[in-house]
Amino acid sequence: MRLLLGAASCTIVVLGLLVWLFSGDSKEEPAATPAAGPKQKRPERPVMLRGEPLDPAARAEGEALLKRMRAYWKWMEEENERKIAKGELGCGTIPPGRFSKEWNWGLIELRLLALGYPEIAGSWALGEANAPQACSRERRRASEVLGCLLEARWSGIEPALIKLCRDSDPHVRHVALSWLDRVDPSGRYQDLFHELARERPSELTWFLGLRPDEKGRKLCEELLKDQTFHHSGQIGLERMELASAKDWEERAKTLILTARNFGGHEFFWGLALVRRHPPSWLAFVARQRLEKEKADGAFDVFRPGQSREPSCFADDLLVVLWELGAPLERPEQKYLAAHGYGCEPRRRLAEVLDLKRYGN
């Protein structure tokens, strides 16, 4: 009965959301072709942190939302264990695209919780990160929250995230490393990456490749001699060569414009390379590739949690344009807001929990 009611409710919500997304047809002027020039200083990301002190009402509201989320996580894990025990848990698929994964994995609500109630979210995440017997799934969620808060420059977060880079769970390690890499365009954590690369080289080649230096090259050359990690060493050296080449901007631009869907490692690598210190052409090239994705049907359906076949890249391109402050069409703005970007985080968090039927 619960599942039937949920399906009916979701149908109504989706129909209403489609009307909301497409209401209005105003549109910003498209970006002009940028003039050639040096790399731009990395812009401040438009993070929507609600950093003001919590009044009693806001604190009670935030604590109630977190309690609701944790109760749902517990129910979901118990339900999955029950299905596994009965052999009922099948293998599902998630459509390609950033927002589809974030919706299905619960990352949107974690990000909105961190930005809307940073004091509450930080206290909970630090407790989970430092608890000796914490569930690995809870540490994964905590690492996502800590990463969001570190990017928003919330104090007291960095030591816990660095600690999680050595967690026993590989997924927790990857999330923590990814956030440290994301907030560090200057190489502040380079020594940490070198140290961790000796322990788990296959997990670090992506990060070392974005910051080519002599120590990283020697590490990858050593891996080439090891049959177990030969492939990791080879990939690391190839990425370092691209990142340090004189024509790295042109090569990265080519990857962004021409990489194919379904896999798309070259696309994401090129995008990661230029997002550290965005070249003057990035907004124009991102819009150019996004228009190609749209022409191929990327935006035929705007729906939270369901990426638009066949695009793997449209969501990331939209986020890049949003971060750069580039003009966005009204449906694009609404689609981003539906997935937690450019919105009021507290209000959108409550809406997402209702849409996903947390606690219902």
Secondary structure, 3 states (H helix, E strand, C coil): CHHHHHHHHHHHHHHHHHHHHHCCCCECCCCCCCCCCCCCCCCCCCCCCCCCCCCHHHHHHHHHHHHHHHHHHHHHHHHHHHHHHHCCCCCCCCCCCHHHHHHHCCHHHHHHHHHHCHHHHHHHHHHHHHCCCCCHHHHHHHHHHHHHHHHCCCCCCHHHHHHHCCCCCHHHHHHHHHHHHHCCCCCCCHHHHHHHHHHCHHHHHHHHHHCCCHHHHHHHHHHHCCCCCHHHHHHHHHHHHHHHCCCHHHHHHHHHHHCCCCCCHHHHHHHHHHHCCCCCCHHHHHHHHHHHHHHCCCCCCCCCCCCCCCCCCHHHHHHHHHHHCCCCEHHHHHHHHHCCCCCCHHHHHHHHHHHCCCCC
